[in-house]
Amino acid sequence: MKIFQRYNPLKIARYVQMCFVGSFYINGIGFFEFQNGKIVCPKVKDLQRLGVMSEINRQIVKLQREALV
């Protein structure tokens, strides 16, 4: 499990894409799990975590598109 001290969506997206399956923790936000290179919906459904999840998943899609070009 990786612990991120700061919320940096691009850095986290690269980590998720590289490891593909696992978990990470962001200080001040919480614990997240990912499978198949995407963050899965957190067990605790609060708006902040859902927003973080969707923003990082958008960054992952953006990185995948750039890799195809």
C-alpha positions as CSV (number, residue, x, y, z in Angstrom):
1,M,0.0,0.0,0.0
2,K,1.3,3.4,-1.0
3,I,0.8,6.5,1.1
4,F,0.6,9.8,-0.7
5,Q,1.3,12.9,1.5
6,R,-0.4,15.3,-0.9
7,Y,-3.2,14.9,-3.3
8,N,-1.7,15.0,-6.8
9,P,-4.1,13.4,-9.3
10,L,-1.6,12.9,-12.1
11,K,1.0,11.2,-9.8
12,I,-1.6,9.0,-8.3
13,A,-3.0,8.1,-11.8
14,R,0.5,7.0,-12.9
15,Y,0.9,4.9,-9.8
16,V,-2.5,3.2,-10.4
17,Q,-1.8,2.6,-14.0
18,M,1.7,1.1,-13.2
19,C,0.6,-1.2,-10.4
20,F,-2.8,-2.1,-11.9
21,V,-4.2,-3.8,-8.7
22,G,-3.7,-2.6,-5.1
23,S,-4.5,0.2,-2.7
24,F,-3.3,3.6,-1.6
25,Y,-3.9,6.2,1.1
26,I,-4.0,10.0,0.7
27,N,-3.4,11.9,3.8
28,G,-6.4,14.0,4.8
29,I,-8.7,12.2,2.3
30,G,-8.6,8.5,3.0
31,F,-8.1,4.9,1.7
32,F,-8.7,3.8,-1.9
33,E,-8.5,0.5,-3.7
34,F,-8.0,-0.1,-7.4
35,Q,-8.4,-3.0,-9.8
36,N,-7.8,-3.3,-13.5
37,G,-6.1,0.1,-13.5
38,K,-9.1,2.0,-12.2
39,I,-10.1,3.1,-8.8
40,V,-13.2,1.3,-7.5
41,C,-16.0,3.0,-5.6
42,P,-15.0,3.5,-2.0
43,K,-16.9,1.7,0.7
44,V,-17.5,4.9,2.5
45,K,-19.5,7.0,0.1
46,D,-18.8,10.7,0.8
47,L,-18.7,13.4,-1.8
48,Q,-15.1,14.2,-1.4
49,R,-13.9,10.6,-1.9
50,L,-16.2,10.1,-4.9
51,G,-14.9,13.4,-6.4
52,V,-11.3,12.2,-5.9
53,M,-12.1,8.8,-7.4
54,S,-13.6,10.3,-10.5
55,E,-10.9,12.9,-11.0
56,I,-8.1,10.3,-10.8
57,N,-10.0,7.9,-13.1
58,R,-10.3,10.8,-15.6
59,Q,-6.5,11.3,-15.4
60,I,-6.0,7.6,-16.1
61,V,-8.2,7.7,-19.2
62,K,-6.2,10.8,-20.3
63,L,-2.9,9.0,-19.8
64,Q,-4.2,6.0,-21.8
65,R,-5.3,8.2,-24.7
66,E,-1.9,9.9,-24.8
67,A,-0.1,6.5,-24.8
68,L,-2.1,5.5,-27.9
69,V,-1.1,8.5,-29.9
